[in-house]
Amino acid sequence: MPPEVWAPVGSILLIIGAIYLSVTSTIRLRARLAQTPSPDVTARLEALERDVQNLQQELADTQERLDFAERVLTKAAEERRLGG
């Protein structure tokens, strides 16, 4: 190739490289921003986690009470059946 062709080819390659770098930087930045939730979202998620934990504890307590009530009722029914 003659030397006068190298200057335009080099310029085109530099422009393409600059566009490539800016596009990839923009894509990486957007990907990083999409992965980092805002403080508001983080606070709401933490509140939801606390609520779920509270509900799980309440459910466990309710299941314990139900088990106790079933045992008492079963014991009473057996005592009536046995005439005791």
For each residue, the residues with C-beta under 8 A, 3 or more apart:
1: 5 6 9
2: 5
3: 6 7
4: 7
5: 1 2 8 9
6: 1 3 9 10
7: 3 4 10 11
8: 5 11 12
9: 1 5 6 12 13
10: 6 7 13 14
11: 7 8 14 15
12: 8 9 15 16
13: 9 10 16 17
14: 10 11 17 18
15: 11 12 18 19
16: 12 13 19 20
17: 13 14 20 21
18: 14 15 21 22
19: 15 16 22 23
20: 16 17 23 24
21: 17 18 24 25
22: 18 19 25 26
23: 19 20 26 27
24: 20 21 27 28
25: 21 22 28 29
26: 22 23 29 30
27: 23 24 30 31
28: 24 25 31 32
29: 25 26 32 33
30: 26 27 33 34
31: 27 28 34 35
32: 28 29 35 36
33: 29 30 36
34: 30 31
35: 31 32
36: 32 33
37: 41 42 45
38: 41 42
39: 42 43
40: 43 44
41: 37 38 44 45
42: 37 38 39 45 46
43: 39 40 46 47
44: 40 41 47 48
45: 37 41 42 48 49
46: 42 43 49 50
47: 43 44 50 51
48: 44 45 51 52
49: 45 46 52 53
50: 46 47 53 54
51: 47 48 54 55
52: 48 49 55 56
53: 49 50 56 57
54: 50 51 57 58
55: 51 52 58 59
56: 52 53 59 60
57: 53 54 60 61
58: 54 55 61 62
59: 55 56 62 63
60: 56 57 63 64
61: 57 58 64 65
62: 58 59 65 66
63: 59 60 66 67
64: 60 61 67 68
65: 61 62 68 69
66: 62 63 69 70
67: 63 64 70 71
68: 64 65 71 72
69: 65 66 72 73
70: 66 67 73 74
71: 67 68 74 75
72: 68 69 75 76
73: 69 70 76 77
74: 70 71 77 78
75: 71 72 78 79
76: 72 73 79 80
77: 73 74 80 81
78: 74 75 81 82
79: 75 76 82 84
80: 76 77 83 84
81: 77 78
82: 78 79
83: 80
84: 79 80
